Every structure is written in structure tokens, then in C-alpha cells.
Amino acid sequence: MTPSPERRRELLDTAAEVFAAQGYNATTVRRIADEAGMLAGSLYYHFDSKESMIDEILSTFLTELWEGYDAVLAADLGPRETIEALVTESFREIDRHRAAVAIYQKESKHLATQPRFAYLVDSQQKFEKAWLGTLERGVAAAVFRADLDIRLTYRFVRDTVWVAASWYRPGGQHSPEEIARQYLSMVLDGIALGT
């Protein structure tokens, strides 16, 4: 009898919450099993290790993230519209994979040193290229200010978007799209009234 995909997904969701809360190294298979309401040995029926669990959590998140990002980047939008679409897609991913985003932020630097997780480095480089390229295109087209430090702007936008995983809760007062709209208004138009 093979485990159902639904049960596997439930177990990965539980594991993701535990990894996000406790950190990868501090999390034991027993703790994940306890949270899932099963014996530790039963968890091995579904996964061969906690490394396999975190690998599947992160690779699923990044696959979905890149499906959305690639669609945005292929849409041939202007630089501002591309930034708006990337930010909106990022908040949608936080909505779908909040725990995975938190894990990625806390653990990817350490995990990326292992050959199994080399895709984390590849994804980070692709991510940086997409955002920096869009910002550079915006400066060249006079859509964004010429005096922007592109790398600093990228880091600011990246960090302020993804840190939302620490406070965002799916099903909360605001949809991911509404949060993205408010965020973009602050980032692109500022918070002070013009003089």
C-alpha cells in the first residue's frame, strides 16, 4: 500500500511548520511525527529522512515560485509593471508557502553547502538576475531614478517582501494582492505627500 499524495502533503505541511518554528538542525523526526499525531517510525513509511522532507518542501516552493516568476518575466511588461507583478507573485507565494519561505530564509545558506541542495544556489542566482535586470532596465528607460544604487535597491525590495513570511498569516485581514498593492504603493511612490 502506497501513501496517498494527500497524506504526504499533510505531513510535509506539518514538517514545514516545525522546521520554520524550530530550525532544521533542532528539529527531530520524532518531533515532526508527534506534531502529525503518529509514531516516529511511521513517518519513515512516507520519507526516508528529515533531509528528504526539507528537500521536498523547498523544491516544491521554488518550482511554484519560478512558474509564477517565469510567466511574469516572459510577459514582456515594462520595468515598473514587472516589479509590480514580481512583488505580487511573491506575496502569493508567501500565502501558499509561508513556512517554506521562512525555512528558505533561515536555512538555505547552510543547506546550499550540501550537493543535494545545489539548486538553492542556482535559484538565488536566477532570482538576483531577474530582479537586478528589471531594475537596471527601469533605470535605463528612465522609469526609475538614475541615482538608484541597483544592488542596494534590490536587497531592500527583496528583504522587505520576504520578511512578510514572519508575520503574514493566510486567511488574514488582507489578501496577498492587497498587501502587494499597499507595499508597492510605499516602495514605488513613497509615504510622504509631495510638496
Secondary structure, DSSP 8 states (H G I E B T S, - for coil): ----HHHHHHHHHHHHHHHHHH-TTT--HHHHHHHHTS-HHHHTTT-S-HHHHHHHHHHHHHHHHHHHHHHHHHT---HHHHHHHHHHHHHHHHHH-HHHHHHHHHHHHHHTTSGGGHHHHHHHHHHHHHHHHHHHHHHHTTSS-TT--HHHHHHHHHHHHHGGGGT--TTSSS-HHHHHHHHHHHHHH-SS---
